[in-house]
C-alpha cells in the first residue's frame, strides 16, 4: 500500500471540493482546478478531509494511489495558498523584464526572446544594480507553473564551467574545473 496515498488531505477553510462523474473540482480564493480520475482510486470526502482509497477491482490500483493523492493535495494547496517559483539569470548582459503578461529576456542570443505567459501565472522581475536579474512566478496550478519554469530554463541551461544560465533559486550547480586544472 502506498505510504503517500493513505495520508488524508485536510481541506482548509474557504475551499470547496466537488466530485461529479470521475472529475474532482477544487475551488478556493485563488482559483478553480479540475482533475479527471479513473477507476483506479475511490475518493471520499469525510468532514474536512479527503481520503483516497485503492479500488481493488481495478487492474493497477497500486501505481495510481499515491499519484492521485499527490495531485489532489497540490490542487487543494494551490487554490488556498498558491505556489511560487524563483529563477535567477546568471551571466553578463542577461536580462529579464515583465511587461504585463509578456516576459522579455536577453540571454546572449542575437535577438531578445519574448514569451507570453498563461493568464493563470503572475510574473514579477527584480532588477537590482550589481545583482543578477530575478524572475518570480506565482500560480495556483503547480503543473502549469513547473512546465513554464522548465521551458524558460531550457532557453539557457546553466553551464558547468562558469555557471552562466538560468537557474532556480537555491539550486546547487555541479561545477567542473577548467582546462588548466589538468596540468
C-alpha positions as a Markdown table, in Angstrom:
| # | Residue | x | y | z |
|---|---|---|---|---|
| 1 | Unk | 0.0 | 0.0 | 0.0 |
| 2 | Unk | 1.2 | 3.5 | -0.8 |
| 3 | Unk | 2.5 | 5.4 | 2.2 |
| 4 | Unk | 1.7 | 8.7 | 0.5 |
| 5 | Unk | -1.7 | 7.5 | -0.8 |
| 6 | Unk | -3.1 | 6.6 | 2.6 |
| 7 | Unk | -2.5 | 10.0 | 4.2 |
| 8 | Unk | -5.7 | 12.1 | 4.4 |
| 9 | Unk | -5.8 | 15.6 | 2.8 |
| 10 | Unk | -7.1 | 18.4 | 5.0 |
| 11 | Unk | -9.5 | 20.8 | 3.4 |
| 12 | Unk | -8.7 | 24.4 | 4.6 |
| 13 | Unk | -11.4 | 26.9 | 5.3 |
| 14 | Unk | -12.7 | 28.6 | 2.2 |
| 15 | Unk | -12.0 | 25.7 | -0.1 |
| 16 | Unk | -14.8 | 23.6 | -1.6 |
| 17 | Unk | -14.4 | 20.1 | -3.1 |
| 18 | Unk | -16.9 | 18.6 | -5.5 |
| 19 | Unk | -16.9 | 15.2 | -7.1 |
| 20 | Unk | -19.0 | 14.5 | -10.2 |
| 21 | Unk | -18.7 | 11.6 | -12.6 |
| 22 | Unk | -14.9 | 10.9 | -12.3 |
| 23 | Unk | -13.9 | 14.6 | -12.1 |
| 24 | Unk | -12.8 | 16.2 | -8.9 |
| 25 | Unk | -13.2 | 20.0 | -8.8 |
| 26 | Unk | -11.5 | 22.2 | -6.1 |
| 27 | Unk | -12.4 | 25.9 | -5.7 |
| 28 | Unk | -10.7 | 28.4 | -3.5 |
| 29 | Unk | -9.9 | 32.1 | -3.2 |
| 30 | Unk | -7.1 | 31.9 | -5.8 |
| 31 | Unk | -8.9 | 29.9 | -8.5 |
| 32 | Unk | -10.5 | 26.6 | -9.6 |
| 33 | Unk | -8.9 | 23.4 | -10.7 |
| 34 | Unk | -10.3 | 20.1 | -12.0 |
| 35 | Unk | -8.7 | 16.7 | -12.4 |
| 36 | Unk | -10.2 | 13.6 | -14.0 |
| 37 | Unk | -9.6 | 10.4 | -12.2 |
| 38 | Unk | -10.2 | 6.9 | -13.4 |
| 39 | Unk | -11.4 | 3.7 | -11.6 |
| 40 | Unk | -8.0 | 3.1 | -10.1 |
| 41 | Unk | -8.9 | 5.0 | -7.0 |
| 42 | Unk | -12.0 | 5.9 | -4.9 |
| 43 | Unk | -12.2 | 9.4 | -3.5 |
| 44 | Unk | -14.3 | 10.1 | -0.4 |
| 45 | Unk | -14.9 | 13.3 | 1.4 |
| 46 | Unk | -15.4 | 12.8 | 5.2 |
| 47 | Unk | -15.9 | 16.1 | 7.1 |
| 48 | Unk | -13.0 | 18.3 | 6.3 |
| 49 | Unk | -10.7 | 15.6 | 5.0 |
| 50 | Unk | -10.3 | 13.9 | 1.6 |
| 51 | Unk | -9.4 | 10.2 | 1.6 |
| 52 | Unk | -8.0 | 8.5 | -1.5 |
| 53 | Unk | -8.5 | 4.7 | -1.4 |
| 54 | Unk | -7.4 | 1.9 | -3.8 |
| 55 | Unk | -10.0 | 0.2 | -5.9 |
| 56 | Unk | -9.2 | -3.4 | -5.6 |
| 57 | Unk | -11.2 | -4.3 | -8.7 |
| 58 | Unk | -9.0 | -2.2 | -10.9 |
| 59 | Unk | -6.1 | -3.6 | -12.8 |
| 60 | Unk | -3.3 | -1.4 | -11.4 |
| 61 | Unk | -4.5 | 0.4 | -8.3 |
| 62 | Unk | -1.2 | 0.5 | -6.5 |
| 63 | Unk | 0.5 | 2.5 | -9.2 |
| 64 | Unk | -2.0 | 5.3 | -9.2 |
| 65 | Unk | -2.9 | 5.5 | -5.5 |
| 66 | Unk | -0.1 | 7.9 | -4.4 |
| 67 | Unk | -0.2 | 9.8 | -7.7 |
| 68 | Unk | -3.8 | 10.8 | -7.4 |
| 69 | Unk | -3.4 | 11.7 | -3.7 |
| 70 | Unk | -0.5 | 14.0 | -4.6 |
| 71 | Unk | -2.4 | 15.6 | -7.4 |
| 72 | Unk | -5.4 | 16.3 | -5.2 |
| 73 | Unk | -3.2 | 17.6 | -2.4 |
| 74 | Unk | -1.4 | 20.0 | -4.9 |
| 75 | Unk | -4.8 | 21.2 | -6.1 |
| 76 | Unk | -6.0 | 22.0 | -2.5 |
| 77 | Unk | -2.8 | 23.8 | -1.6 |
| 78 | Unk | -2.8 | 25.7 | -4.9 |
| 79 | Unk | -6.3 | 27.2 | -4.6 |
| 80 | Unk | -5.7 | 28.1 | -0.9 |
| 81 | Unk | -2.1 | 29.2 | -0.8 |
| 82 | Unk | -0.6 | 29.1 | -4.3 |
| 83 | Unk | 2.8 | 28.2 | -5.5 |
| 84 | Unk | 5.9 | 30.3 | -6.3 |
| 85 | Unk | 9.0 | 29.7 | -8.4 |
| 86 | Unk | 12.0 | 31.9 | -8.4 |
| 87 | Unk | 14.6 | 31.9 | -11.2 |
| 88 | Unk | 17.9 | 33.7 | -11.4 |
| 89 | Unk | 19.5 | 34.9 | -14.7 |
| 90 | Unk | 23.3 | 34.4 | -14.2 |
| 91 | Unk | 25.5 | 35.9 | -16.9 |
| 92 | Unk | 26.9 | 39.2 | -18.2 |
| 93 | Unk | 24.1 | 41.1 | -20.1 |
| 94 | Unk | 21.4 | 38.6 | -19.2 |
| 95 | Unk | 18.1 | 40.5 | -18.5 |
| 96 | Unk | 14.5 | 39.7 | -17.8 |
| 97 | Unk | 11.7 | 42.3 | -17.9 |
| 98 | Unk | 8.0 | 41.7 | -17.4 |
| 99 | Unk | 5.6 | 43.8 | -19.5 |
| 100 | Unk | 2.2 | 42.7 | -18.4 |
| 101 | Unk | 1.9 | 39.1 | -19.3 |
| 102 | Unk | 4.8 | 39.2 | -21.7 |
| 103 | Unk | 8.3 | 38.3 | -20.5 |
| 104 | Unk | 11.2 | 39.8 | -22.4 |
| 105 | Unk | 14.6 | 38.1 | -22.0 |
| 106 | Unk | 18.1 | 39.0 | -23.2 |
| 107 | Unk | 20.1 | 35.7 | -22.9 |
| 108 | Unk | 23.1 | 36.4 | -25.1 |
| 109 | Unk | 21.4 | 35.5 | -28.4 |
| 110 | Unk | 21.3 | 37.9 | -31.3 |
| 111 | Unk | 17.7 | 38.8 | -30.5 |
| 112 | Unk | 15.7 | 39.2 | -27.4 |
| 113 | Unk | 13.2 | 36.4 | -26.6 |
| 114 | Unk | 9.6 | 37.2 | -25.9 |
| 115 | Unk | 7.3 | 34.8 | -24.0 |
| 116 | Unk | 3.6 | 35.2 | -23.4 |
| 117 | Unk | 2.6 | 33.8 | -20.1 |
| 118 | Unk | -0.6 | 32.0 | -19.5 |
| 119 | Unk | -3.3 | 34.1 | -17.6 |
| 120 | Unk | -3.0 | 31.7 | -14.6 |
| 121 | Unk | 0.6 | 32.8 | -13.9 |
| 122 | Unk | 1.6 | 36.2 | -12.4 |
| 123 | Unk | 5.1 | 37.3 | -13.1 |
| 124 | Unk | 7.4 | 39.8 | -11.5 |
| 125 | Unk | 11.0 | 40.7 | -12.3 |
| 126 | Unk | 13.6 | 42.2 | -9.9 |
| 127 | Unk | 16.5 | 44.0 | -11.5 |
| 128 | Unk | 18.9 | 45.5 | -8.9 |
| 129 | Unk | 22.2 | 47.1 | -9.9 |
| 130 | Unk | 25.1 | 44.7 | -9.2 |
| 131 | Unk | 22.9 | 41.6 | -8.8 |
| 132 | Unk | 21.6 | 39.0 | -11.2 |
| 133 | Unk | 18.0 | 39.6 | -12.5 |
| 134 | Unk | 15.4 | 37.5 | -10.7 |
| 135 | Unk | 12.1 | 36.2 | -12.1 |
| 136 | Unk | 9.3 | 35.4 | -9.7 |
| 137 | Unk | 6.3 | 33.4 | -10.9 |
| 138 | Unk | 3.2 | 32.7 | -8.9 |
| 139 | Unk | 0.2 | 30.5 | -9.7 |
| 140 | Unk | -2.4 | 28.2 | -8.2 |
| 141 | Unk | -1.7 | 25.5 | -10.8 |
| 142 | Unk | 1.6 | 23.6 | -9.8 |
| 143 | Unk | 1.8 | 21.6 | -13.0 |
| 144 | Unk | 1.5 | 24.6 | -15.3 |
| 145 | Unk | 3.9 | 26.6 | -13.2 |
| 146 | Unk | 6.5 | 23.9 | -13.3 |
| 147 | Unk | 6.1 | 23.4 | -17.1 |
| 148 | Unk | 6.6 | 27.2 | -17.8 |
| 149 | Unk | 9.6 | 27.4 | -15.4 |
| 150 | Unk | 11.2 | 24.4 | -17.2 |
| 151 | Unk | 10.6 | 26.0 | -20.6 |
| 152 | Unk | 12.2 | 29.2 | -19.5 |
| 153 | Unk | 15.2 | 27.3 | -18.0 |
| 154 | Unk | 15.6 | 25.3 | -21.3 |
| 155 | Unk | 16.3 | 28.5 | -23.2 |
| 156 | Unk | 19.7 | 28.8 | -21.5 |
| 157 | Unk | 20.6 | 26.0 | -19.1 |
| 158 | Unk | 23.4 | 26.6 | -16.6 |
| 159 | Unk | 26.8 | 25.5 | -18.0 |
| 160 | Unk | 29.2 | 23.7 | -15.7 |
| 161 | Unk | 32.3 | 25.8 | -16.1 |
| 162 | Unk | 31.3 | 29.4 | -15.2 |
| 163 | Unk | 27.7 | 28.7 | -14.1 |
| 164 | Unk | 26.1 | 31.0 | -16.6 |
| 165 | Unk | 22.5 | 30.4 | -17.5 |
| 166 | Unk | 19.0 | 30.4 | -15.9 |
| 167 | Unk | 18.9 | 28.5 | -12.6 |
| 168 | Unk | 16.4 | 28.1 | -9.9 |
| 169 | Unk | 16.9 | 29.9 | -6.6 |
| 170 | Unk | 18.9 | 27.7 | -4.2 |
| 171 | Unk | 19.9 | 25.3 | -6.9 |
| 172 | Unk | 23.4 | 24.0 | -6.4 |
| 173 | Unk | 25.2 | 23.5 | -9.7 |
| 174 | Unk | 27.9 | 20.9 | -10.2 |
| 175 | Unk | 30.9 | 22.8 | -11.3 |
| 176 | Unk | 33.8 | 21.4 | -13.4 |
| 177 | Unk | 37.4 | 22.6 | -13.2 |
| 178 | Unk | 38.6 | 24.1 | -16.5 |
| 179 | Unk | 41.3 | 23.0 | -18.9 |
| 180 | Unk | 44.1 | 24.4 | -16.8 |
| 181 | Unk | 43.2 | 22.2 | -13.8 |
| 182 | Unk | 44.5 | 19.1 | -15.6 |
| 183 | Unk | 48.1 | 20.3 | -15.7 |
